[in-house]
Amino acid sequence: MVRGSGRWRHILLAAAILAVALPDGAGAGKDETDWPCPGPKVERLSLAQVWRGELPALPAGSWAADREIAPLAARLASPDLPAGEIARLVRDFARRQPPENRRARLLTLLQAVFETVDGQRRRVIRRVEAFGRNQKRLVERIVADTEALEQGRVPEEERTLVEARRDWNIRIFDDRRRMTRVVCEEPDRYERHLFAVARTIRTVLEETTEARS
């Protein structure tokens, strides 16, 4: 029988349920078995999701050699950047552009920030998947050790070691489980930031258009 408190029995049951449910859990298709989050995995965003209207017809990455836009896009891509700093950077950039090129330059900046943030977000998604894989591996180890102990397949002289290993993995699993919500919110944080930058660029475009009319 499994030794330990009722708390560990509850956690072990949750782990066993996860082992069965995760491959077809809420928001995950059969090809997304490492995705630990309740919502669906959205691998990539599209610029049309964050911008309605005219979009720059530029090849991906064509802005990378632009000595003004590339470093600015890298700064604006940080999801920790406050809204006030986003507005200041975009407005300063807009003021430096000739009026006849301002709209095109702001839309190029938008594309640069989008591609940068989307790339960062995809790396975050890889980390979330790695988190899910690690949880599944812990579940497999917990279940394997528990079954071996319950079925008498562990020599008596090794039981203490196997039980300790099983209980340690349960603790790790439970600690990480508490982090799942924070881990799953990280891709959304990048997406929300991208929308914030796009709104700021739209606002600055509207302000400069009104000023010229």
N, C-alpha and C positions, 0 to 999 in steps of 0.2 A: 504494500500500500504506500501511497505518497505520504511522506512525513511532512510536517510543517503546519503552520497556523491556517485558520480559515481564510485569512487574507491571501496567502499564497495559493490556496486552492482556487480562489476566485480569479486571481491573475492568470493561473495556469489554464483555467477554463476559457478566459478571454483570449489567451494566446492560441488555444486549439481552435476556437471559433474563427480567429483571424486567419489561421492557416487554411481554412476551408473557404472563407468568404472573400479574401483579398483578390484572388484572380478574377472574380466576377462581381466585385464590390461596386457600390454606388459610384457612378461616374467613370468606371474603368471598363474598357472593352476587353475581350479575350486576349488581345495583343498588348495589353497594358497592365500586365499582372504585377509589375513592380510599383505601380502608382498607388501611394498610400492615402490619397486625399479623397474626400467625399465628392468633390466636383470633378467634371471631366478634365482630362489633360488636353490643353490647347498648346500644341507644339510651337506654332509660330503665329504671330499676329500679322495683320495686313495694314498698310498705311490707310486704306479706305475705312478701316474701323475707327480711326481717330481723326479723320479729316474728311469733311464733306465739301465737295467743290473741286476746283482745279488742283491737280497734283503735278509735281515736276516730272517731266518725261526724261529722266536721267538714268543711265545704267547704274546698277548697284555699286556702291563704293567709289563712284566717280568724283565725289567730293573729298576723298581722302588726301589728295595732294593740295587742297586749298588751305593755305597757311592761316587764314582767318577762321574759316568754318570748322576745320577738323579739331583744333584744340578747344574751340567753344562748344562743339557738340560733345566732346568728352566731358567737359564740366557740366553741361546741362543734363547729361545722361545719368548723373548720380541721383539715386532715389532719395538720398538724404538731404538734397538741396532744398532749402526753404522756398516757399512760394515767392516771397519778396525778392530773393536773390535771383530766381528764375526771371521775374519781370524785369529786374534791373539789367541783367545780362542781355536779354532779348531787345530791350529798348535801346541800350547803348549800341548794340550791333546794328539795329535799324537806322539809328541816327547817322551812323558812319557810311551808309550806303547812298549812292546817288538816287534821287527820287525815281528816275526812270527804271532803275534796276532793283529797287527796294523789294518789290513783291517777289520777283524771281529769286533774289538772294534769301529772303525769309523762307520761301518754300524749299530752297535747297538746304537751308539749315534744318528745316523740319525733317526732310528725308534723312539727313545725316544723324540727327538725334534718334529718329525712329530705328534706323539700321543698327546704331550702337546699342540702344536699349534692348532691341529685340535679340541681339546677339548675347547680351548679358543675361537676359531672361532665360534664354535657352540653356545657358550654362547652369543657371539656378535650377531649372527643371531636371537636368542631369543629376544634380546633387539631391534633389527630392527623390528621384528614382533610386539613387544609391541608398538613401535613408530607408526606403521601402524594402529594398533587397536585403539590407542588413537586418531589418526586423523579421523578415521571412526566414532568414537563416537562423536567427535566434529561436524562432518558433520551432523550426525543424529540430534543432539541438535539444530544446526543452522537451519536446514530445518524444524524441528518440530516447533520451535518458530516462524519462518517466516510464515509458513502456518497458524499457529494459529492467528497471527497478521493480515494477509491478509484476512482471512475468518471470522474475527470478533468474534473469540472464546475467546478473552481475555477481561475481564472486563476493562472498561475504567480506573478505579483506579489502575489497574495492568499493563497497557500498558508501562508506563515509565520503570518500573522494568524489564519487559520482553524484551523490546527493548535494554536496557542497557546490559542485560545478553547475548542477541543474538550478539550485537556488540562486547562485550568482548570475546566471543568465536570465532568470526571471526578474531579478532586480534591475538588470540593465534594460531588459525589454520594457519593464514598467516605467523606468525613468525616461526612456526615449518616447514611450507612448504619450507621456504628458507633454512632450514637445511637438507632437504631430500637428496640432493646430497652428502653432507658430511657423513650423516648417512649410506647411501647406499655404500659408498666407504670403510667403515670399514672392512667388511669381506674380500674384495679384498686386503686390506693392510696386513692382516695376511697371505693370500695366497702368495702374492709377497715375503713376508719375508721368508716364508717356502722355496720357490724356491731359494732365495738368500743363505740360509744356506746349502741347498742341493748342490748348485753349488760350494760353498766353500769346502765342504767335498769332492766332486769329484776332485777339484783342488788339495787338499792336498793329496788325494790318488794317483793321477797321479804323483805328485812331489816325493812322497816317493817311488813309484814303479820305477821311472826313476833313483832315487838315488841309489837303490839297484841293478839295472841292469848294 
